Amino acid sequence: MAIEILYFAWVREAIGADAETVNPPAEVTTIAELVGWLSGRSPGHAAAFADPTRLRAAIDQDFAGFDATIAGAREIALFPPVTGG
Amino acid sequence: MRAIRVQAEAFDPGAELARLEALGGGAVASFTGLVRGDGGLIDMTLEHYPAMTTRAMAAIAETAEARWPLIGLTLIHRYGVLVPGDRIVFVGTASSHRAAALESCAFLIDWLKTAAPFWKRERYADGRGAWVEAKAADDEATARWQAR
């Protein structure tokens, strides 16, 4: 199923896009697996996702851990730890 | 009263405080965050995740309202380009109790720093530009509210 992936901050800059629509294969079931799969899309993706400990994720606008399942997700965002305030 | 705003425009803390004072609670606490000009900072650009930002801020507000007897709560966070001295964030709380106003204000700013999807990019006079790294101290500040 198609999922909208959103990128923010340096993740967006490394990839060179703020969003893309992807269709991951069925064996990609968690955020961690999705990040691994996305890494193969371009050198920019590989650079952005080289160190997953520097990344955070949200599924349908709620923070999610890397072990969270992506089943049924419509929008997944990948970004650095937040620095507002 | 709960007011949550994410905006590019400047805000007036005096006007925000007046709104909270008009609620008649007897105690108003506030925090205003300003852009620091450390190290030759020219400006700072705040990016956010619009669809998630207001939701995350509402969730933070709900948690504070469940924890303290508040009659008013105002959260304002700016995005876009800001220069040193600009106001970036405002938290205001009103209550009938001094401790509730002060503690909830501290709680809200700590949580905003770690649970609202904003990112800062800094630009310096010498040409350097860098995304601000999240600080362990911010996570610790949030964690201390969970330990209570």
gemmi code that builds the backbone of each chain (N, CA, C; Angstrom):
import gemmi

chains = {
    "A": [
        ("MET", (0.840, -1.196, 0.000), (0.000, 0.000, 0.000), (0.876, 1.247, 0.000)),
        ("ALA", (0.457, 2.272, -0.725), (1.258, 3.498, -0.826), (1.281, 4.248, 0.497)),
        ("ILE", (2.472, 4.687, 0.870), (2.631, 5.477, 2.096), (3.329, 6.779, 1.712)),
        ("GLU", (2.835, 7.873, 2.266), (3.476, 9.173, 2.082), (4.577, 9.285, 3.140)),
        ("ILE", (5.824, 9.527, 2.693), (6.928, 9.687, 3.636), (7.330, 11.160, 3.645)),
        ("LEU", (7.417, 11.740, 4.832), (7.809, 13.148, 4.971), (9.173, 13.237, 5.640)),
        ("TYR", (9.981, 14.201, 5.184), (11.314, 14.404, 5.756), (11.441, 15.831, 6.261)),
        ("PHE", (12.146, 16.001, 7.395), (12.338, 17.335, 7.951), (13.793, 17.578, 8.319)),
        ("ALA", (14.126, 18.870, 8.382), (15.440, 19.352, 8.834), (16.560, 18.724, 7.991)),
        ("TRP", (17.649, 18.242, 8.616), (18.769, 17.784, 7.777), (18.450, 16.492, 7.041)),
        ("VAL", (17.468, 15.754, 7.504), (17.064, 14.554, 6.764), (16.508, 14.978, 5.392)),
        ("ARG", (15.678, 16.019, 5.416), (15.107, 16.557, 4.169), (16.218, 17.060, 3.243)),
        ("GLU", (17.190, 17.769, 3.832), (18.278, 18.315, 3.006), (19.138, 17.203, 2.393)),
        ("ALA", (19.420, 16.168, 3.179), (20.271, 15.073, 2.679), (19.589, 14.339, 1.532)),
        ("ILE", (18.276, 14.165, 1.662), (17.542, 13.424, 0.641), (17.213, 14.310, -0.558)),
        ("GLY", (17.086, 15.616, -0.304), (16.794, 16.538, -1.387), (15.323, 16.594, -1.743)),
        ("ALA", (14.467, 16.164, -0.832), (13.020, 16.218, -1.061), (12.327, 16.266, 0.290)),
        ("ASP", (11.172, 16.929, 0.338), (10.463, 16.970, 1.624), (9.419, 15.872, 1.743)),
        ("ALA", (9.131, 15.188, 0.641), (8.135, 14.113, 0.701), (8.273, 13.203, -0.502)),
        ("GLU", (7.850, 11.961, -0.347), (7.750, 11.050, -1.483), (6.729, 9.972, -1.139)),
        ("THR", (6.145, 9.403, -2.181), (5.185, 8.325, -1.975), (5.868, 7.019, -2.349)),
        ("VAL", (5.816, 6.045, -1.443), (6.510, 4.781, -1.695), (5.557, 3.603, -1.499)),
        ("ASN", (5.947, 2.481, -2.064), (5.208, 1.234, -1.916), (6.153, 0.157, -1.412)),
        ("PRO", (6.425, 0.114, -0.118), (7.397, -0.871, 0.372), (6.883, -2.302, 0.196)),
        ("PRO", (7.798, -3.251, -0.004), (7.379, -4.651, -0.135), (6.791, -5.170, 1.180)),
        ("ALA", (6.049, -6.260, 1.099), (5.309, -6.773, 2.256), (6.206, -7.118, 3.432)),
        ("GLU", (7.471, -7.480, 3.145), (8.334, -7.887, 4.263), (8.820, -6.689, 5.093)),
        ("VAL", (8.563, -5.479, 4.629), (8.913, -4.285, 5.403), (7.735, -3.967, 6.325)),
        ("THR", (7.893, -4.271, 7.623), (6.738, -4.159, 8.531), (6.933, -3.156, 9.668)),
        ("THR", (8.168, -2.694, 9.909), (8.399, -1.760, 11.015), (9.104, -0.500, 10.497)),
        ("ILE", (9.150, 0.511, 11.353), (9.875, 1.735, 10.997), (11.343, 1.406, 10.710)),
        ("ALA", (11.956, 0.569, 11.547), (13.368, 0.222, 11.360), (13.578, -0.430, 9.991)),
        ("GLU", (12.680, -1.336, 9.620), (12.801, -2.007, 8.312), (12.538, -1.026, 7.170)),
        ("LEU", (11.615, -0.100, 7.398), (11.324, 0.903, 6.370), (12.546, 1.790, 6.118)),
        ("VAL", (13.197, 2.215, 7.207), (14.386, 3.058, 7.082), (15.482, 2.303, 6.323)),
        ("GLY", (15.653, 1.018, 6.646), (16.638, 0.190, 5.950), (16.321, 0.075, 4.468)),
        ("TRP", (15.049, -0.091, 4.177), (14.626, -0.240, 2.771), (14.787, 1.084, 2.011)),
        ("LEU", (14.407, 2.184, 2.662), (14.531, 3.500, 2.023), (15.995, 3.853, 1.746)),
        ("SER", (16.903, 3.350, 2.574), (18.333, 3.657, 2.418), (18.847, 3.285, 1.033)),
        ("GLY", (18.195, 2.298, 0.404), (18.645, 1.826, -0.902), (18.176, 2.681, -2.065)),
        ("ARG", (17.372, 3.695, -1.795), (16.778, 4.472, -2.889), (17.745, 5.439, -3.559)),
        ("SER", (18.698, 5.990, -2.783), (19.665, 6.934, -3.374), (20.810, 7.134, -2.403)),
        ("PRO", (21.939, 7.679, -2.863), (23.034, 7.988, -1.934), (22.584, 8.974, -0.850)),
        ("GLY", (21.705, 9.896, -1.202), (21.184, 10.850, -0.217), (20.415, 10.158, 0.882)),
        ("HIS", (19.568, 9.195, 0.504), (18.832, 8.413, 1.509), (19.819, 7.662, 2.394)),
        ("ALA", (20.810, 7.034, 1.756), (21.793, 6.240, 2.515), (22.516, 7.131, 3.522)),
        ("ALA", (22.865, 8.367, 3.098), (23.560, 9.282, 4.000), (22.648, 9.706, 5.153)),
        ("ALA", (21.398, 10.032, 4.818), (20.465, 10.498, 5.850), (20.200, 9.428, 6.899)),
        ("PHE", (20.195, 8.162, 6.457), (19.791, 7.081, 7.362), (20.972, 6.246, 7.850)),
        ("ALA", (22.207, 6.750, 7.640), (23.404, 5.964, 7.991), (23.440, 5.632, 9.480)),
        ("ASP", (22.973, 6.577, 10.315), (22.990, 6.343, 11.764), (21.566, 6.484, 12.311)),
        ("PRO", (20.841, 5.363, 12.378), (19.423, 5.442, 12.791), (19.239, 5.994, 14.207)),
        ("THR", (20.290, 5.966, 15.034), (20.121, 6.501, 16.392), (19.923, 8.026, 16.359)),
        ("ARG", (20.273, 8.662, 15.220), (20.081, 10.120, 15.102), (18.702, 10.466, 14.535)),
        ("LEU", (17.883, 9.455, 14.309), (16.578, 9.680, 13.684), (15.429, 9.450, 14.655)),
        ("ARG", (14.332, 10.172, 14.417), (13.082, 9.936, 15.119), (12.004, 9.774, 14.060)),
        ("ALA", (10.856, 9.202, 14.475), (9.799, 8.937, 13.507), (8.436, 9.275, 14.087)),
        ("ALA", (7.508, 9.534, 13.183), (6.103, 9.688, 13.575), (5.254, 8.941, 12.563)),
        ("ILE", (4.236, 8.260, 13.060), (3.270, 7.582, 12.198), (1.942, 8.321, 12.319)),
        ("ASP", (1.433, 8.785, 11.192), (0.178, 9.548, 11.178), (0.166, 10.619, 12.267)),
        ("GLN", (1.269, 11.359, 12.361), (1.430, 12.536, 13.236), (1.528, 12.234, 14.728)),
        ("ASP", (1.877, 10.995, 15.071), (2.199, 10.671, 16.462), (3.604, 10.076, 16.499)),
        ("PHE", (4.415, 10.487, 17.492), (5.753, 9.913, 17.625), (5.656, 8.387, 17.707)),
        ("ALA", (6.597, 7.695, 17.070), (6.587, 6.232, 17.068), (8.019, 5.723, 17.206)),
        ("GLY", (8.174, 4.604, 17.892), (9.489, 3.987, 18.027), (9.866, 3.241, 16.760)),
        ("PHE", (11.146, 2.852, 16.673), (11.601, 2.157, 15.469), (11.056, 0.736, 15.355)),
        ("ASP", (10.527, 0.213, 16.478), (9.927, -1.127, 16.420), (8.438, -1.063, 16.089)),
        ("ALA", (7.896, 0.146, 15.923), (6.464, 0.291, 15.642), (6.127, -0.281, 14.270)),
        ("THR", (4.963, -0.916, 14.188), (4.531, -1.488, 12.913), (3.974, -0.391, 12.011)),
        ("ILE", (4.236, -0.528, 10.715), (3.761, 0.491, 9.771), (2.471, 0.056, 9.074)),
        ("ALA", (1.910, -1.084, 9.515), (0.682, -1.575, 8.876), (-0.425, -0.528, 9.011)),
        ("GLY", (-1.050, -0.168, 7.918), (-2.163, 0.778, 7.939), (-1.748, 2.233, 7.980)),
        ("ALA", (-0.447, 2.501, 8.079), (0.009, 3.888, 8.152), (-0.230, 4.594, 6.817)),
        ("ARG", (-0.672, 5.860, 6.899), (-0.855, 6.643, 5.675), (0.296, 7.629, 5.493)),
        ("GLU", (0.813, 8.132, 6.637), (1.863, 9.160, 6.571), (2.920, 8.848, 7.618)),
        ("ILE", (4.141, 8.694, 7.174), (5.247, 8.440, 8.098), (6.279, 9.545, 7.919)),
        ("ALA", (6.673, 10.141, 9.037), (7.667, 11.212, 8.968), (8.963, 10.745, 9.617)),
        ("LEU", (10.091, 11.121, 9.010), (11.418, 10.789, 9.541), (12.187, 12.090, 9.698)),
        ("PHE", (12.792, 12.280, 10.883), (13.401, 13.579, 11.190), (14.391, 13.431, 12.328)),
        ("PRO", (15.196, 14.478, 12.576), (16.111, 14.437, 13.726), (15.337, 14.688, 15.016)),
        ("PRO", (15.966, 14.426, 16.179), (15.352, 14.805, 17.449), (14.966, 16.287, 17.405)),
        ("VAL", (13.841, 16.634, 18.001), (13.313, 17.996, 17.857), (14.106, 18.988, 18.714)),
        ("THR", (14.126, 20.240, 18.263), (14.911, 21.269, 18.959), (14.148, 22.598, 19.036)),
        ("GLY", (12.857, 22.519, 19.315), (12.083, 23.757, 19.424), (12.236, 24.406, 20.787)),
        ("GLY", (11.349, 25.343, 21.050), (11.305, 25.969, 22.362), (12.313, 27.094, 22.529)),
    ],
    "B": [
        ("MET", (-9.689, 28.298, 29.713), (-9.246, 28.924, 28.475), (-7.957, 28.250, 28.019)),
        ("ARG", (-7.970, 27.794, 26.788), (-6.741, 27.227, 26.222), (-6.497, 27.857, 24.857)),
        ("ALA", (-5.320, 28.445, 24.674), (-4.974, 29.045, 23.387), (-3.655, 28.444, 22.919)),
        ("ILE", (-3.666, 27.868, 21.721), (-2.448, 27.289, 21.144), (-2.259, 27.895, 19.760)),
        ("ARG", (-1.120, 28.521, 19.545), (-0.899, 29.154, 18.252), (0.497, 28.831, 17.729)),
        ("VAL", (0.569, 28.489, 16.452), (1.842, 28.311, 15.760), (1.828, 29.331, 14.645)),
        ("GLN", (2.763, 30.257, 14.663), (2.664, 31.399, 13.752), (4.039, 31.929, 13.363)),
        ("ALA", (4.093, 32.585, 12.203), (5.332, 33.227, 11.773), (5.450, 34.609, 12.419)),
        ("GLU", (4.315, 35.216, 12.715), (4.288, 36.594, 13.202), (4.799, 36.697, 14.637)),
        ("ALA", (5.249, 37.911, 14.973), (5.649, 38.192, 16.350), (4.416, 38.169, 17.253)),
        ("PHE", (4.656, 38.061, 18.569), (3.545, 38.112, 19.526), (3.913, 39.094, 20.629)),
        ("ASP", (2.893, 39.513, 21.377), (3.075, 40.496, 22.439), (2.805, 39.836, 23.794)),
        ("PRO", (3.867, 39.556, 24.563), (3.664, 38.875, 25.849), (2.743, 39.654, 26.780)),
        ("GLY", (2.788, 40.999, 26.697), (1.924, 41.815, 27.551), (0.448, 41.544, 27.289)),
        ("ALA", (0.103, 41.463, 26.002), (-1.286, 41.189, 25.637), (-1.695, 39.786, 26.074)),
        ("GLU", (-0.747, 38.846, 25.937), (-1.053, 37.458, 26.339), (-1.254, 37.366, 27.851)),
        ("LEU", (-0.409, 38.071, 28.598), (-0.537, 38.068, 30.061), (-1.853, 38.719, 30.488)),
        ("ALA", (-2.229, 39.794, 29.811), (-3.477, 40.482, 30.158), (-4.670, 39.547, 29.988)),
        ("ARG", (-4.645, 38.747, 28.929), (-5.736, 37.786, 28.699), (-5.811, 36.771, 29.832)),
        ("LEU", (-4.639, 36.310, 30.287), (-4.611, 35.317, 31.368), (-5.047, 35.954, 32.693)),
        ("GLU", (-4.603, 37.206, 32.918), (-4.969, 37.902, 34.162), (-6.477, 38.149, 34.227)),
        ("ALA", (-7.091, 38.385, 33.062), (-8.521, 38.696, 33.026), (-9.382, 37.504, 33.454)),
        ("LEU", (-8.769, 36.333, 33.541), (-9.525, 35.148, 33.939), (-9.815, 35.153, 35.442)),
        ("GLY", (-9.133, 36.004, 36.188), (-9.458, 36.187, 37.593), (-8.958, 35.124, 38.543)),
        ("GLY", (-7.930, 34.390, 38.141), (-7.488, 33.278, 38.978), (-6.619, 33.663, 40.159)),
        ("GLY", (-5.954, 34.785, 40.063), (-5.090, 35.170, 41.174), (-3.628, 34.831, 40.983)),
        ("ALA", (-3.319, 33.938, 40.033), (-1.915, 33.582, 39.797), (-1.692, 33.381, 38.301)),
        ("VAL", (-0.720, 34.107, 37.758), (-0.344, 33.940, 36.351), (1.167, 33.766, 36.292)),
        ("ALA", (1.621, 32.728, 35.592), (3.064, 32.518, 35.394), (3.323, 32.477, 33.899)),
        ("SER", (4.517, 32.902, 33.493), (4.808, 32.851, 32.060), (6.289, 32.654, 31.803)),
        ("PHE", (6.573, 32.183, 30.591), (7.946, 32.055, 30.109), (7.983, 32.590, 28.684)),
        ("THR", (8.947, 33.452, 28.389), (9.162, 33.919, 27.020), (10.560, 33.499, 26.595)),
        ("GLY", (10.672, 32.779, 25.499), (11.971, 32.376, 24.966), (12.398, 33.336, 23.868)),
        ("LEU", (13.667, 33.767, 23.911), (14.208, 34.706, 22.929), (15.376, 34.064, 22.185)),
        ("VAL", (15.597, 34.501, 20.956), (16.748, 34.017, 20.182), (18.012, 34.669, 20.742)),
        ("ARG", (18.975, 33.838, 21.131), (20.255, 34.357, 21.635), (21.190, 34.636, 20.467)),
        ("GLY", (22.020, 35.669, 20.606), (22.940, 36.017, 19.521), (24.336, 35.461, 19.726)),
        ("ASP", (24.441, 34.308, 20.377), (25.758, 33.736, 20.691), (26.585, 33.459, 19.440)),
        ("GLY", (27.881, 33.726, 19.536), (28.833, 33.277, 18.524), (28.648, 33.879, 17.150)),
        ("GLY", (28.085, 35.078, 17.075), (27.917, 35.728, 15.780), (26.737, 35.189, 14.986)),
        ("LEU", (25.705, 34.768, 15.675), (24.508, 34.273, 14.995), (23.849, 35.400, 14.202)),
        ("ILE", (23.586, 35.140, 12.911), (22.880, 36.126, 12.085), (21.377, 35.914, 12.194)),
        ("ASP", (20.964, 34.681, 11.952), (19.542, 34.377, 12.107), (19.350, 32.884, 12.308)),
        ("MET", (18.118, 32.548, 12.593), (17.754, 31.169, 12.880), (16.463, 30.888, 12.123)),
        ("THR", (16.410, 29.735, 11.468), (15.175, 29.365, 10.777), (14.542, 28.187, 11.493)),
        ("LEU", (13.292, 28.366, 11.870), (12.562, 27.292, 12.535), (11.649, 26.599, 11.547)),
        ("GLU", (11.890, 25.292, 11.417), (11.039, 24.465, 10.559), (10.119, 23.655, 11.473)),
        ("HIS", (8.936, 23.343, 11.007), (8.081, 22.462, 11.811), (7.274, 21.536, 10.919)),
        ("TYR", (6.517, 20.661, 11.550), (5.736, 19.640, 10.851), (4.278, 20.021, 11.085)),
        ("PRO", (3.735, 20.883, 10.201), (2.467, 21.540, 10.493), (1.339, 20.601, 10.929)),
        ("ALA", (1.176, 19.473, 10.235), (0.055, 18.593, 10.564), (0.194, 18.017, 11.970)),
        ("MET", (1.415, 17.908, 12.442), (1.658, 17.283, 13.747), (1.802, 18.308, 14.866)),
        ("THR", (2.235, 19.520, 14.532), (2.610, 20.484, 15.557), (1.461, 20.830, 16.505)),
        ("THR", (0.332, 21.200, 15.942), (-0.790, 21.610, 16.784), (-1.305, 20.438, 17.615)),
        ("ARG", (-1.307, 19.248, 17.007), (-1.720, 18.043, 17.747), (-0.808, 17.789, 18.927)),
        ("ALA", (0.502, 17.872, 18.671), (1.477, 17.606, 19.735), (1.337, 18.646, 20.845)),
        ("MET", (1.126, 19.907, 20.466), (0.996, 20.954, 21.478), (-0.297, 20.789, 22.270)),
        ("ALA", (-1.374, 20.347, 21.605), (-2.631, 20.096, 22.323), (-2.454, 18.950, 23.322)),
        ("ALA", (-1.694, 17.945, 22.941), (-1.460, 16.809, 23.843), (-0.654, 17.260, 25.069)),
        ("ILE", (0.322, 18.145, 24.852), (1.122, 18.676, 25.956), (0.218, 19.490, 26.898)),
        ("ALA", (-0.660, 20.306, 26.302), (-1.580, 21.125, 27.094), (-2.522, 20.253, 27.920)),
        ("GLU", (-3.041, 19.198, 27.296), (-3.958, 18.294, 28.003), (-3.283, 17.663, 29.213)),
        ("THR", (-2.026, 17.267, 29.025), (-1.291, 16.642, 30.130), (-1.149, 17.626, 31.293)),
        ("ALA", (-0.841, 18.890, 30.979), (-0.696, 19.902, 32.039), (-2.033, 20.166, 32.722)),
        ("GLU", (-3.101, 20.228, 31.923), (-4.423, 20.511, 32.498), (-4.905, 19.378, 33.399)),
        ("ALA", (-4.472, 18.149, 33.080), (-4.861, 17.013, 33.916), (-4.071, 16.999, 35.224)),
        ("ARG", (-2.918, 17.651, 35.201), (-2.016, 17.557, 36.339), (-2.161, 18.721, 37.325)),
        ("TRP", (-2.538, 19.892, 36.821), (-2.669, 21.080, 37.681), (-4.030, 21.724, 37.466)),
        ("PRO", (-4.573, 22.383, 38.514), (-5.880, 23.051, 38.378), (-5.720, 24.388, 37.664)),
        ("LEU", (-5.693, 24.356, 36.319), (-5.463, 25.566, 35.532), (-6.780, 26.144, 35.046)),
        ("ILE", (-6.875, 27.474, 35.046), (-8.043, 28.105, 34.429), (-7.659, 28.729, 33.087)),
        ("GLY", (-6.371, 28.836, 32.825), (-5.932, 29.374, 31.546), (-4.581, 28.823, 31.152)),
        ("LEU", (-4.391, 28.651, 29.845), (-3.124, 28.108, 29.339), (-2.903, 28.669, 27.942)),
        ("THR", (-1.767, 29.286, 27.715), (-1.450, 29.824, 26.395), (-0.097, 29.282, 25.936)),
        ("LEU", (-0.078, 28.716, 24.748), (1.177, 28.236, 24.138), (1.310, 28.896, 22.767)),
        ("ILE", (2.418, 29.590, 22.564), (2.681, 30.186, 21.247), (4.086, 29.762, 20.821)),
        ("HIS", (4.219, 29.269, 19.609), (5.541, 28.925, 19.077), (5.638, 29.497, 17.673)),
        ("ARG", (6.731, 30.192, 17.396), (6.900, 30.767, 16.063), (7.681, 29.834, 15.150)),
        ("TYR", (7.547, 30.040, 13.838), (8.365, 29.347, 12.859), (8.851, 30.384, 11.853)),
        ("GLY", (9.752, 29.955, 10.961), (10.292, 30.888, 9.975), (11.611, 31.466, 10.440)),
        ("VAL", (11.971, 32.608, 9.860), (13.291, 33.200, 10.126), (13.205, 34.183, 11.289)),
        ("LEU", (14.068, 34.001, 12.289), (14.107, 34.862, 13.466), (15.533, 35.347, 13.684)),
        ("VAL", (15.666, 36.562, 14.187), (17.001, 37.129, 14.448), (17.200, 37.283, 15.955)),
        ("PRO", (18.467, 37.450, 16.396), (18.723, 37.579, 17.828), (17.836, 38.659, 18.465)),
        ("GLY", (17.299, 38.314, 19.617), (16.400, 39.215, 20.324), (14.931, 38.955, 20.037)),
        ("ASP", (14.642, 38.268, 18.926), (13.237, 37.951, 18.612), (12.672, 36.983, 19.638)),
        ("ARG", (11.398, 37.167, 19.936), (10.695, 36.201, 20.788), (10.334, 34.989, 19.938)),
        ("ILE", (10.582, 33.820, 20.503), (10.381, 32.590, 19.734), (9.255, 31.732, 20.308)),
        ("VAL", (9.113, 31.754, 21.636), (8.118, 30.884, 22.265), (7.542, 31.581, 23.496)),
        ("PHE", (6.263, 31.328, 23.756), (5.614, 31.878, 24.948), (4.778, 30.783, 25.595)),
        ("VAL", (4.927, 30.664, 26.898), (4.069, 29.777, 27.688), (3.480, 30.613, 28.802)),
        ("GLY", (2.169, 30.584, 28.951), (1.526, 31.292, 30.054), (0.483, 30.401, 30.703)),
        ("THR", (0.407, 30.472, 32.028), (-0.577, 29.663, 32.738), (-1.265, 30.524, 33.794)),
        ("ALA", (-2.540, 30.259, 34.030), (-3.295, 30.961, 35.068), (-3.982, 29.938, 35.947)),
        ("SER", (-3.966, 30.233, 37.234), (-4.564, 29.313, 38.198), (-4.962, 30.098, 39.438)),
        ("SER", (-5.681, 29.466, 40.334), (-5.934, 30.089, 41.628), (-4.777, 29.825, 42.578)),
        ("HIS", (-3.842, 29.020, 42.156), (-2.747, 28.606, 43.036), (-1.397, 28.936, 42.424)),
        ("ARG", (-0.561, 29.581, 43.209), (0.768, 30.000, 42.745), (1.596, 28.814, 42.252)),
        ("ALA", (1.642, 27.742, 43.061), (2.478, 26.590, 42.696), (2.001, 25.958, 41.393)),
        ("ALA", (0.695, 25.882, 41.225), (0.158, 25.269, 39.996), (0.564, 26.084, 38.776)),
        ("ALA", (0.486, 27.409, 38.886), (0.851, 28.264, 37.751), (2.338, 28.114, 37.430)),
        ("LEU", (3.181, 28.201, 38.450), (4.633, 28.132, 38.228), (5.073, 26.760, 37.723)),
        ("GLU", (4.599, 25.714, 38.381), (5.048, 24.362, 38.014), (4.553, 23.973, 36.625)),
        ("SER", (3.310, 24.303, 36.306), (2.782, 23.912, 34.996), (3.496, 24.690, 33.893)),
        ("CYS", (3.884, 25.928, 34.172), (4.614, 26.719, 33.178), (5.965, 26.063, 32.884)),
        ("ALA", (6.670, 25.645, 33.938), (7.967, 24.977, 33.754), (7.800, 23.647, 33.018)),
        ("PHE", (6.768, 22.922, 33.386), (6.467, 21.639, 32.741), (6.227, 21.840, 31.242)),
        ("LEU", (5.416, 22.841, 30.917), (5.047, 23.059, 29.510), (6.252, 23.425, 28.648)),
        ("ILE", (7.133, 24.267, 29.158), (8.280, 24.651, 28.322), (9.239, 23.473, 28.172)),
        ("ASP", (9.422, 22.693, 29.233), (10.271, 21.502, 29.111), (9.707, 20.536, 28.066)),
        ("TRP", (8.392, 20.324, 28.107), (7.781, 19.391, 27.159), (7.773, 19.922, 25.741)),
        ("LEU", (7.572, 21.233, 25.595), (7.603, 21.812, 24.246), (8.938, 21.546, 23.567)),
        ("LYS", (10.011, 21.602, 24.360), (11.356, 21.427, 23.799), (11.607, 20.020, 23.282)),
        ("THR", (10.914, 19.042, 23.854), (11.220, 17.658, 23.477), (10.089, 16.943, 22.748)),
        ("ALA", (8.875, 17.486, 22.789), (7.734, 16.744, 22.241), (6.971, 17.492, 21.160)),
        ("ALA", (7.415, 18.697, 20.797), (6.765, 19.413, 19.690), (7.733, 19.415, 18.503)),
        ("PRO", (7.235, 19.065, 17.318), (8.130, 18.863, 16.163), (8.608, 20.159, 15.497)),
        ("PHE", (9.589, 20.796, 16.152), (10.256, 21.981, 15.612), (11.751, 21.693, 15.500)),
        ("TRP", (12.373, 22.263, 14.476), (13.824, 22.130, 14.309), (14.406, 23.501, 13.982)),
        ("LYS", (15.577, 23.782, 14.562), (16.216, 25.076, 14.360), (17.460, 24.940, 13.486)),
        ("ARG", (17.569, 25.829, 12.512), (18.795, 25.893, 11.716), (19.416, 27.262, 11.928)),
        ("GLU", (20.688, 27.288, 12.327), (21.360, 28.552, 12.635), (22.280, 28.961, 11.494)),
        ("ARG", (22.423, 30.290, 11.311), (23.314, 30.821, 10.280), (24.221, 31.853, 10.946)),
        ("TYR", (25.551, 31.696, 10.734), (26.521, 32.549, 11.410), (27.216, 33.493, 10.448)),
        ("ALA", (27.776, 34.578, 11.024), (28.433, 35.621, 10.229), (29.585, 35.062, 9.397)),
        ("ASP", (30.258, 34.009, 9.895), (31.406, 33.457, 9.164), (30.988, 32.468, 8.077)),
        ("GLY", (29.684, 32.382, 7.808), (29.230, 31.514, 6.729), (28.775, 30.135, 7.178)),
        ("ARG", (29.088, 29.815, 8.438), (28.650, 28.509, 8.930), (27.125, 28.460, 9.013)),
        ("GLY", (26.588, 27.283, 8.746), (25.162, 27.055, 8.949), (24.998, 25.656, 9.483)),
        ("ALA", (24.191, 25.490, 10.507), (24.067, 24.148, 11.089), (22.729, 23.973, 11.775)),
        ("TRP", (22.240, 22.757, 11.719), (21.043, 22.402, 12.464), (21.419, 22.249, 13.929)),
        ("VAL", (20.598, 22.790, 14.790), (20.844, 22.671, 16.228), (20.621, 21.222, 16.647)),
        ("GLU", (21.610, 20.679, 17.362), (21.500, 19.306, 17.851), (20.630, 19.289, 19.104)),
        ("ALA", (19.834, 18.259, 19.254), (19.054, 18.106, 20.481), (20.010, 17.923, 21.645)),
        ("LYS", (19.644, 18.493, 22.788), (20.510, 18.420, 23.958), (20.020, 17.341, 24.925)),
        ("ALA", (20.960, 16.593, 25.476), (20.602, 15.601, 26.497), (19.936, 16.300, 27.681)),
        ("ALA", (20.370, 17.548, 27.961), (19.796, 18.284, 29.100), (18.298, 18.519, 28.910)),
        ("ASP", (17.862, 18.683, 27.642), (16.433, 18.874, 27.399), (15.653, 17.601, 27.716)),
        ("ASP", (16.204, 16.459, 27.309), (15.549, 15.190, 27.620), (15.497, 14.961, 29.127)),
        ("GLU", (16.582, 15.344, 29.801), (16.617, 15.164, 31.262), (15.577, 16.058, 31.931)),
        ("ALA", (15.413, 17.274, 31.395), (14.432, 18.197, 31.963), (13.024, 17.624, 31.827)),
        ("THR", (12.762, 16.967, 30.703), (11.451, 16.348, 30.516), (11.308, 15.129, 31.414)),
        ("ALA", (12.367, 14.354, 31.514), (12.316, 13.119, 32.306), (12.036, 13.404, 33.776)),
        ("ARG", (12.487, 14.578, 34.260), (12.280, 14.835, 35.690), (10.799, 14.995, 36.013)),
        ("TRP", (9.978, 15.374, 35.022), (8.534, 15.454, 35.263), (7.899, 14.078, 35.273)),
        ("GLN", (8.513, 13.136, 34.563), (7.953, 11.782, 34.533), (8.272, 11.042, 35.817)),
        ("ALA", (9.374, 11.433, 36.461), (9.801, 10.728, 37.679), (8.927, 11.108, 38.875)),
        ("ARG", (8.189, 12.245, 38.760), (7.416, 12.705, 39.919), (6.098, 11.968, 40.052)),
    ],
}
model = gemmi.Model(1)
for chain_id, residues in chains.items():
    chain = gemmi.Chain(chain_id)
    for i, (resn, *xyz) in enumerate(residues, 1):
        res = gemmi.Residue()
        res.name, res.seqid = resn, gemmi.SeqId(i, " ")
        for name, pos in zip(("N", "CA", "C"), xyz):
            atom = gemmi.Atom()
            atom.name, atom.element = name, gemmi.Element(name[0])
            atom.pos, atom.b_iso = gemmi.Position(*pos), 0.0
            res.add_atom(atom)
        chain.add_residue(res)
    model.add_chain(chain)
structure = gemmi.Structure()
structure.add_model(model)
structure.setup_entities()
